[in-house]
Amino acid sequence: MRLDKFLKVSRIIKRRMFAKDACDSDKVLINGKLSKPSSRVNVGDILEINFGNSSFKIEILEIKEHVRKDEADKLYKIL
């Protein structure tokens, strides 16, 4: 799955356009490497997301095309 779509589906970032902008601004790393919105993510990948003064890391646990709002947090684990 594309990185920008995963960020939106998992509801880490609310809109896909904002996810794309974050990736284009070098604010999202996959396994320590800069990523593009079209970069592929896999189960087990570590994403580092930097927003303003804060940053956090998540591990991808599952990838689904569609997920309900209450199940979105089961796609990843905050490290």
N, C-alpha and C positions, 0 to 999 in steps of 0.2 A: 504494500500500500504506500502511496505517496505520503511524505512527511506532513505536508500542509493538510491533507485530508485526515490523517490520523489525529492531528492536534485538534481539529474541529470535531470529529466523531467522538473522541474521548472527552470533549468539552474542557480541555485544558485551555484552549483559546476559543472564544465564543464564535467568531466568524472566520471562514476560510481565507478571506481577503486579509485579515489581520495576521493570520498564521503565515501567509505568503510574505507579507511585509516584514514580519519578525525574522523569517529565514533569509530574506534578501538583505537585511540589516546586520547579518552575522550575529544574531542573538540566540541562535539555536545550534547546538553541536550534537552530532551523533557519534557516540563512542570516541569523543575527544576531537573530532574533525568537523570543520565548518561544513555546513550543509546547505543545499538548495531546496526550494519547495518541492521539487520533483524527485528528491532523493528517496530511495526506498528504505522503509523501516521493516525490521523483522522482530519476532519474539526474542527477547533477551537483550535487545539493544538498549543502551543507556543514553537518554537524552538529557542535555544540560540546557536549561532555558534561562536567559538573563533578561530581567525586566527592571529597568531603572537601577536602583541600588541593591536589588535582591536577585538571587539566583537559586534555582533548585534543580535537583537531579531526579529523574524518574526512570524506572525500568519498565519496559514494555512486557506485559504478561500475556496479552492476548490481542489479536487483531480481528476485528469484525467490520463489515461494510456498514451495517446499521445497528444501532444500539439505543435502547431506551435511556432516558435521562437518569433514572435511578440505578442503572447498571453500568453507566459510563466509568465510574471510578474503579470498576473491577478489571479494566483494561490495562491498568498501570499500577505501580507501587512507588511511592515517594521514598527516596533514599536519604 
